[in-house]
């Protein structure tokens, strides 16, 4: 059943018929199943004009008459027709009064069109109904709890001087109980409305300081019932934040900076190799780094924190695939299984507790508050695919989880078995089709934001969870935190190869882009990590092998195939692969089998030259560039766990180090080059928000422009001999000028109207600004 749902999603997303997320023009919140409320212009159920109705509206687009069959009508294929509203749009509203729905319940249904039973492409939930062989996966909707009052907040308008304003409407419950208490809180302090208009409509306005704020509304009625929480986030900033302008920095807390030696607590009883044990990094140390200005020097205004959940106490055999195990056996070696601990954060045992080794709740709250004071957003790495077998939920609710097969063992495939496969035998897989599991994990996610102030999520292993996980998270974020207009972004990890395969195993040159697109939309993810481009260009750029023509081809493919408004993350290195400098040096990316052969720091100049070219590409092409902690100082490392070595610090932060290593001159050159690129990004919006176009390309020379109506920046990459090219055509980007200023590098140039001649010495990087 789960296999068929997985493949139906990916095959039909290509046709834009069943999976709504692949349809650019159908991603409006208004088309998703939603709860009804009175408009304020009519009575609801005969009561006050501010009573809630209790229903869900379903929407379908198509040329044939659709019907809704579900638990509410005993799965009748004809009892509940949808009504045409023109332009092939059909709607129906299902209510507690007319259709016997129960408040707060999740109701399974399917659409019936021309006798065919279909998933609803707009469904925000899924539900498995039936027993045994009759169990079927269905679309589902959540019936609102209309026995409670409801809060509706308009967009909060702000200005840099600290003023803010919004309107709030409060709806009475379906029975019309009078409101007893309506309270407003700004950052936890009660405030009074500036105006109480006719009915239950309030105006909230005032002045506050620069930074992140939360406007919370609490409503209680005469029956003692309280509304579900609404905590709208807004920022007061001189320059409004834009995700396109920032680099995203990821660090594993345990390996970054040790600010409190008293909470280190490594495992000393299970013979764990040092590389796979607890090292002592914590949020107190990370806060010291933050307050030093280190992140801003790299152009970082957003941090991705590794998972902070409490981790299992014990040590566990590290997972080994059949391929790896068989390779060792066939090679005449005896497989060695090493033990590891949850230093990385991906073995959670609690939905809400913070790992004590990371500093606990207070340290997490302090770190996020310190980041917000500097205007830096913090994303939580949200683990939605699995838990550790020691998790409180697995102990209490085995029916919420699957333990069907382990990836790469006994034919368990990463793609075909994507939904039911386990990463390791001790990591039970969350079954998001179980309504109680769905609601609990979404509730936990919302509490991380409510209790600690996270600004959004990096969503782990997206393709291994049911669609309703992503849709449900977005719906909950929107209702609870986004009503004021500030988006709480979600960036997904959907690991996919450079090209991808169809279900039958045949090549599909755009499969990866379509798969990533299928999760991105207004009511889903904001963007994803760009795996297809990463796989195509990282080896070319890091090693100097291959040619720039293939890099340009990869950039054009992503520009042609991704949705234009997506906030994707571009990357060359990550915590899941061999380190950038090690790949650049063509060093051995060791695995567990050769654990003792650790990657070494290369000394060859060409390695660091290639790194600077790679970083230039990453920081001057579209999308959010990712910096994985340590790559900015060319830290070496093979595969996991060698790629998760301790961060190294210079003298100013040396007391935070968990290593005796310090950056050498070559490593500092890479760090300083990234800082120079970050400075240019902050000063030249064309580098972050502008269009991109190639102006010249050969195997080893590459010139492209980032441009807006107000600015034109040229990036000149030369991996070969001296470059001299006359009359490159600026009219291709709608520009002409009188001169060009060299912002970085040794290139010189001559501008004559819409033509530019560039000289760039061998093996050089230059960045130019065309002047009118």
VODREN-59061 format. One line per 10 residues: number of its first residue (from 1); for each residue z, y negated, x negated of C-alpha. Coordinates in steps of 0.25 Angstrom, whole numbers, plus 5000, padded with zeros to 4 digits. Layout:
NUM> Z:Y:X; ...
//
This chain:
1> 5000:5000:5000; 5004:4990:4989; 4992:4993:4981; 4983:4990:4993; 4990:4977:4995; 4988:4973:4981; 4973:4976:4980; 4971:4970:4994; 4976:4957:4989; 4968:4957:4976
11> 4955:4962:4982; 4955:4953:4995; 4959:4941:4987; 4946:4941:4981; 4940:4941:4995; 4949:4929:4999; 4952:4937:5012; 4965:4944:5012; 4973:4937:5000; 4974:4922:5004
21> 4978:4918:4990; 4964:4919:4985; 4959:4909:4995; 4959:4895:4990; 4958:4889:5004; 4968:4897:5011; 4980:4894:5003; 4987:4884:5013; 5001:4886:5016; 4998:4883:5031
31> 4990:4896:5032; 5001:4905:5028; 5010:4912:5038; 5020:4901:5041; 5032:4898:5050; 5030:4889:5062; 5038:4876:5065; 5037:4866:5076; 5029:4854:5073; 5040:4844:5079
41> 5030:4841:5090; 5033:4852:5100; 5045:4860:5104; 5046:4874:5098; 5051:4885:5107; 5056:4875:5117; 5066:4868:5107; 5067:4856:5098; 5054:4851:5092; 5060:4855:5079
51> 5063:4870:5082; 5056:4880:5073; 5046:4890:5079; 5047:4904:5072; 5033:4909:5069; 5023:4912:5058; 5009:4907:5059; 4998:4916:5053; 4984:4911:5049; 4971:4919:5046
61> 4957:4914:5042; 4946:4922:5047; 4934:4924:5057; 4940:4935:5065; 4951:4936:5075; 4964:4940:5068; 4977:4946:5074; 4991:4948:5068; 4997:4962:5068; 5011:4963:5063
71> 5025:4968:5065; 5027:4957:5076; 5016:4963:5086; 5018:4978:5082; 5005:4977:5073; 4996:4974:5085; 4982:4971:5080; 4979:4962:5092; 4992:4957:5098; 4992:4944:5089
81> 4979:4937:5087; 4978:4924:5079; 4972:4912:5085; 4959:4905:5079; 4962:4890:5075; 4947:4888:5070; 4940:4890:5057; 4943:4905:5056; 4958:4902:5056; 4968:4910:5064
91> 4982:4908:5067; 4994:4914:5074; 5009:4910:5075; 5019:4921:5077; 5033:4918:5082; 5046:4924:5084; 5045:4920:5099; 5031:4926:5102; 5030:4937:5092; 5044:4942:5090
101> 5045:4938:5075; 5059:4938:5069; 5063:4927:5061; 5064:4929:5046; 5056:4942:5047; 5044:4946:5039; 5033:4951:5048; 5022:4960:5044; 5008:4958:5049; 4993:4959:5047
111> 4981:4952:5052; 4971:4960:5060; 4956:4955:5059; 4945:4963:5065; 4954:4975:5065; 4957:4974:5050; 4972:4972:5046; 4973:4962:5036; 4984:4955:5027; 4986:4941:5031
121> 4981:4933:5019; 4991:4922:5022; 5003:4931:5023; 5015:4927:5014; 5022:4940:5016; 5019:4955:5016; 5027:4966:5023; 5026:4981:5023; 5028:4987:5037; 5029:5002:5041
131> 5034:5014:5034; 5028:5025:5026; 5013:5027:5026; 5013:5016:5037; 5018:5005:5028; 5009:4993:5027; 5009:4980:5020; 5007:4968:5029; 5006:4953:5029; 5019:4947:5033
141> 5025:4934:5038; 5040:4929:5037; 5045:4924:5050; 5053:4911:5048; 5068:4911:5052; 5067:4901:5063; 5081:4903:5067; 5083:4893:5056; 5080:4878:5055; 5068:4875:5046
151> 5066:4864:5036; 5052:4858:5033; 5050:4848:5022; 5038:4839:5019; 5033:4836:5005; 5043:4828:4996; 5037:4815:4991; 5042:4810:4978; 5040:4799:4968; 5044:4797:4953
161> 5054:4787:4957; 5062:4798:4963; 5060:4796:4978; 5057:4808:4987; 5054:4810:5002; 5051:4820:5012; 5053:4824:5027; 5060:4836:5032; 5059:4843:5045; 5070:4852:5050
171> 5066:4862:5061; 5077:4868:5070; 5077:4883:5072; 5069:4890:5083; 5080:4889:5093; 5082:4874:5091; 5096:4874:5085; 5100:4860:5081; 5101:4856:5067; 5115:4855:5062
181> 5113:4851:5048; 5101:4846:5040; 5104:4843:5025; 5095:4838:5014; 5099:4840:4999; 5092:4834:4986; 5096:4843:4974; 5108:4848:4981; 5113:4835:4986; 5113:4832:5001
191> 5104:4820:5005; 5102:4813:5018; 5088:4811:5024; 5082:4797:5024; 5077:4799:5038; 5079:4808:5050; 5067:4807:5059; 5065:4812:5073; 5069:4826:5075; 5072:4834:5062
201> 5064:4827:5052; 5070:4821:5040; 5065:4812:5029; 5071:4814:5015; 5069:4804:5004; 5076:4798:4992; 5076:4796:4977; 5080:4806:4966; 5079:4808:4951; 5068:4814:4943
211> 5067:4829:4944; 5067:4841:4953; 5074:4840:4966; 5076:4849:4978; 5077:4844:4993; 5084:4854:5001; 5086:4854:5016; 5096:4862:5023; 5096:4863:5038; 5107:4870:5047
221> 5106:4871:5062; 5117:4872:5073; 5116:4887:5073; 5120:4887:5058; 5107:4891:5053; 5101:4885:5040; 5086:4883:5037; 5080:4890:5025; 5081:4882:5013; 5071:4871:5009
231> 5073:4865:4995; 5061:4857:4992; 5059:4854:4977; 5053:4840:4973; 5052:4833:4959; 5053:4818:4956; 5044:4816:4943; 5037:4804:4937; 5025:4813:4935; 5023:4824:4945
241> 5024:4838:4939; 5010:4846:4939; 5010:4860:4934; 4996:4858:4928; 5003:4849:4918; 5014:4858:4912; 5014:4870:4903; 5022:4882:4908; 5032:4887:4898; 5038:4901:4900
251> 5050:4907:4892; 5058:4920:4893; 5072:4915:4894; 5078:4925:4885; 5068:4922:4874; 5068:4907:4874; 5081:4900:4870; 5095:4905:4869; 5104:4893:4873; 5117:4902:4876
261> 5120:4914:4867; 5131:4918:4876; 5122:4924:4886; 5112:4932:4877; 5118:4946:4880; 5107:4955:4874; 5106:4970:4878; 5113:4977:4866; 5115:4991:4872; 5101:4996:4875
271> 5093:4995:4861; 5084:4985:4866; 5074:4978:4855; 5078:4964:4853; 5064:4959:4858; 5067:4965:4872; 5082:4961:4873; 5089:4949:4878; 5088:4938:4867; 5097:4927:4873
281> 5087:4916:4878; 5093:4908:4890; 5091:4896:4899; 5101:4888:4892; 5092:4889:4879; 5079:4886:4888; 5086:4874:4893; 5089:4869:4879; 5074:4871:4876; 5070:4863:4888
291> 5079:4852:4886; 5073:4850:4872; 5060:4846:4878; 5053:4858:4872; 5046:4862:4885; 5040:4848:4887; 5035:4848:4873; 5026:4859:4877; 5021:4852:4890; 5030:4862:4898
301> 5035:4857:4912; 5036:4871:4918; 5044:4883:4913; 5043:4897:4917; 5056:4904:4916; 5056:4919:4914; 5064:4926:4925; 5079:4922:4926; 5084:4933:4935; 5096:4942:4930
311> 5090:4953:4922; 5094:4968:4921; 5105:4971:4911; 5100:4984:4905; 5088:4988:4896; 5076:4994:4901; 5064:5002:4895; 5052:4993:4893; 5040:4997:4901; 5029:5004:4894
321> 5016:5006:4901; 5008:5020:4901; 4998:5014:4892; 5008:5009:4882; 5016:5022:4882; 5003:5031:4881; 4998:5022:4870; 5010:5025:4862; 5010:5040:4865; 4995:5041:4861
331> 4998:5033:4849; 5008:5043:4844; 5020:5034:4846; 5032:5037:4855; 5034:5026:4866; 5046:5018:4863; 5052:5012:4876; 5060:4999:4873; 5071:4993:4882; 5071:4979:4886
341> 5080:4970:4895; 5076:4959:4905; 5076:4947:4895; 5063:4943:4901; 5068:4942:4915; 5059:4951:4922; 5069:4962:4925; 5078:4954:4936; 5090:4961:4943; 5093:4949:4952
351> 5086:4940:4961; 5095:4928:4958; 5104:4929:4946; 5100:4923:4933; 5100:4931:4920; 5113:4927:4913; 5107:4929:4899; 5097:4918:4903; 5109:4909:4906; 5112:4912:4921
361> 5110:4903:4933; 5116:4890:4927; 5107:4890:4915; 5095:4893:4924; 5098:4881:4933; 5101:4872:4921; 5088:4876:4914; 5080:4872:4927; 5087:4859:4929; 5085:4855:4915
371> 5070:4858:4916; 5069:4850:4929; 5075:4838:4922; 5063:4838:4913; 5053:4841:4924; 5051:4855:4920; 5048:4866:4931; 5054:4879:4929; 5047:4892:4935; 5055:4905:4937
381> 5048:4918:4933; 5049:4925:4946; 5049:4940:4945; 5043:4945:4959; 5038:4959:4955; 5050:4967:4951; 5065:4967:4948; 5073:4976:4939; 5079:4989:4945; 5093:4983:4943
391> 5089:4971:4952; 5099:4969:4964; 5087:4970:4974; 5082:4983:4968; 5096:4989:4969; 5098:4984:4984; 5083:4985:4989; 5075:4996:4983; 5065:4994:4995; 5061:4981:4989
401> 5055:4987:4977; 5044:4997:4973; 5045:5006:4961; 5031:5013:4963; 5025:5013:4949; 5026:5007:4935; 5014:4999:4930; 5005:5006:4920; 5013:5019:4922; 5007:5031:4930
411> 4995:5023:4934; 5003:5011:4940; 4993:5000:4938; 4996:4985:4936; 4986:4981:4946; 4984:4992:4956; 4999:4994:4957; 5002:4979:4955; 5012:4979:4967; 5020:4991:4965
421> 5020:4993:4950; 5033:4991:4942; 5033:4985:4929; 5044:4994:4924; 5051:5006:4931; 5064:4997:4932; 5057:4985:4938; 5055:4989:4953; 5044:4981:4960; 5047:4971:4971
431> 5040:4975:4984; 5037:4962:4991; 5033:4968:5004; 5047:4971:5007; 5051:4959:5015; 5066:4958:5010; 5061:4959:4996; 5051:4948:4998; 5061:4939:5004; 5072:4942:4994
441> 5063:4939:4981; 5058:4926:4987; 5072:4922:4991; 5076:4924:4977; 5064:4916:4971; 5068:4904:4980; 5082:4905:4976; 5078:4903:4961; 5072:4890:4965; 5083:4886:4974
451> 5094:4889:4965; 5088:4885:4951; 5077:4876:4953; 5065:4884:4948; 5052:4877:4951; 5043:4889:4954; 5040:4903:4949; 5032:4911:4939; 5029:4923:4948; 5029:4936:4940
461> 5019:4947:4942; 5012:4942:4954; 5002:4953:4956; 5013:4963:4956; 5019:4958:4969; 5015:4957:4983; 5008:4944:4988; 5019:4940:4997; 5028:4938:4985; 5020:4926:4981
471> 5017:4921:4995; 5032:4922:4999; 5037:4915:4987; 5028:4904:4989; 5031:4903:5004; 5046:4902:5001; 5044:4892:4990; 5036:4883:4999; 5046:4884:5010; 5059:4882:5002
481> 5055:4873:4990; 5041:4867:4992; 5042:4860:5005; 5044:4847:4998; 5030:4849:4991; 5034:4854:4977; 5027:4867:4974; 5036:4878:4967; 5025:4885:4959; 5023:4899:4957
491> 5015:4905:4945; 5011:4919:4946; 5009:4930:4936; 4997:4938:4940; 4993:4946:4927; 4979:4949:4927; 4968:4952:4917; 4957:4943:4912; 4947:4949:4923; 4954:4960:4931
501> 4950:4972:4939; 4946:4975:4953; 4953:4986:4960; 4942:4996:4956; 4944:4992:4942; 4931:4984:4940; 4931:4970:4933; 4934:4958:4941; 4931:4945:4933; 4939:4936:4942
511> 4950:4946:4947; 4961:4940:4939; 4958:4926:4944; 4957:4930:4959; 4970:4938:4957; 4978:4926:4952; 4971:4917:4962; 4976:4926:4974; 4990:4923:4971; 4988:4908:4970
521> 4989:4898:4982; 4997:4888:4989; 5006:4898:4995; 5006:4907:4983; 5006:4905:4968; 5003:4892:4962; 4996:4898:4950; 4996:4910:4940; 4996:4914:4926; 4981:4914:4922
531> 4980:4928:4916; 4965:4930:4917; 4963:4918:4908; 4974:4921:4899; 4968:4935:4896; 4954:4929:4894; 4958:4918:4884; 4971:4921:4877; 4965:4930:4866; 4954:4921:4864
541> 4962:4909:4862; 4974:4915:4854; 4966:4924:4844; 4954:4915:4842; 4945:4927:4846; 4935:4926:4857; 4929:4913:4860; 4931:4900:4868; 4920:4904:4878; 4928:4914:4884
551> 4940:4905:4885; 4931:4895:4893; 4926:4906:4902; 4940:4910:4905; 4944:4896:4909; 4932:4894:4917; 4935:4907:4925; 4949:4903:4928; 4944:4889:4933; 4934:4896:4942
561> 4943:4907:4947; 4957:4901:4949; 4960:4893:4961; 4959:4878:4956; 4973:4873:4960; 4981:4885:4954; 4992:4882:4944; 4989:4894:4934; 4996:4896:4921; 4988:4898:4909
571> 4993:4906:4897; 4991:4912:4884; 5004:4918:4881; 5015:4924:4890; 5028:4933:4890; 5020:4945:4893; 5010:4946:4881; 5009:4945:4866; 5012:4931:4861; 5001:4921:4859
581> 5002:4920:4844; 5003:4935:4842; 4990:4936:4850; 4984:4925:4842; 4987:4932:4829; 4981:4946:4835; 4995:4951:4831; 5000:4964:4837; 5005:4962:4851; 5016:4973:4850
591> 5021:4982:4862; 5033:4990:4862; 5026:5001:4854; 5026:4993:4842; 5038:4985:4845; 5042:4982:4831; 5029:4976:4827; 5033:4962:4832; 5022:4951:4832; 5023:4941:4820
601> 5021:4927:4818; 5007:4925:4814; 5004:4915:4802; 4989:4913:4803; 4984:4899:4806; 4973:4903:4816; 4983:4910:4825; 4990:4897:4828; 4977:4889:4829; 4973:4899:4839
611> 4986:4897:4846; 4984:4882:4847; 4970:4884:4853; 4976:4893:4863; 4987:4883:4867; 4977:4872:4868; 4968:4880:4877; 4981:4883:4886; 4986:4869:4886; 4973:4862:4889
621> 4966:4871:4900; 4970:4871:4914; 4982:4878:4920; 4997:4878:4916; 4999:4883:4902; 5010:4893:4899; 5018:4893:4887; 5026:4905:4884; 5038:4902:4876; 5035:4905:4861
631> 5020:4904:4862; 5021:4889:4859; 5027:4893:4846; 5018:4904:4843; 5029:4915:4844; 5023:4929:4841; 5026:4941:4849; 5019:4954:4854; 5020:4960:4868; 5033:4960:4876
641> 5044:4959:4872; 5039:4953:4858; 5032:4942:4866; 5045:4938:4871; 5052:4934:4858; 5062:4923:4857; 5057:4909:4857; 5058:4902:4844; 5064:4888:4842; 5063:4877:4831
651> 5076:4870:4825; 5078:4861:4838; 5081:4873:4847; 5084:4884:4836; 5098:4887:4842; 5091:4892:4855; 5083:4903:4846; 5085:4918:4847; 5076:4919:4835; 5076:4915:4821
661> 5062:4911:4821; 5057:4897:4822; 5043:4892:4824; 5035:4891:4811; 5025:4880:4808; 5013:4887:4815; 5021:4890:4827; 5025:4875:4828; 5011:4871:4827; 5008:4879:4840
671> 5020:4873:4847; 5016:4859:4843; 5002:4861:4847; 5006:4865:4861; 5015:4853:4862; 5003:4844:4858; 4995:4850:4869; 5007:4848:4879; 5007:4834:4875; 4992:4832:4878
681> 4994:4839:4891; 5005:4830:4895; 4996:4818:4892; 4983:4822:4897; 4982:4827:4911; 4968:4832:4909; 4974:4843:4901; 4982:4848:4912; 4975:4844:4925; 4961:4841:4921
691> 4949:4850:4923; 4943:4858:4911; 4929:4860:4906; 4923:4866:4894; 4914:4856:4886; 4911:4865:4874; 4913:4880:4870; 4909:4890:4859; 4916:4902:4854; 4926:4894:4846
701> 4925:4880:4851; 4930:4875:4864; 4930:4861:4871; 4935:4859:4885; 4939:4847:4893; 4951:4844:4902; 4948:4832:4910; 4951:4823:4922; 4945:4811:4928; 4954:4803:4918
711> 4955:4812:4906; 4946:4821:4897; 4953:4830:4887; 4944:4839:4877; 4950:4852:4871; 4943:4856:4858; 4946:4870:4853; 4939:4874:4840; 4942:4888:4834; 4930:4887:4825
721> 4923:4878:4815; 4921:4863:4816; 4916:4859:4830; 4907:4847:4832; 4900:4846:4846; 4893:4834:4851; 4892:4828:4864; 4901:4837:4872; 4898:4834:4887; 4910:4826:4893
731> 4902:4824:4906; 4905:4839:4909; 4919:4834:4913; 4915:4821:4918; 4919:4813:4906; 4914:4803:4896; 4921:4794:4886; 4921:4785:4874; 4930:4793:4864; 4939:4805:4863
741> 4953:4805:4858; 4958:4817:4850; 4972:4821:4856; 4974:4833:4847; 4967:4840:4836; 4956:4836:4826; 4944:4835:4834; 4936:4822:4834; 4926:4817:4845; 4916:4807:4849
751> 4913:4803:4864; 4901:4797:4869; 4901:4796:4884; 4901:4810:4890; 4899:4816:4877; 4909:4820:4866; 4907:4825:4852; 4919:4833:4846; 4922:4838:4832; 4933:4848:4830
761> 4937:4854:4817; 4937:4869:4815; 4949:4877:4822; 4954:4864:4829; 4960:4860:4843; 4957:4846:4848; 4960:4839:4861; 4952:4826:4864; 4953:4816:4875; 4940:4809:4880
771> 4942:4794:4881; 4934:4785:4891
//
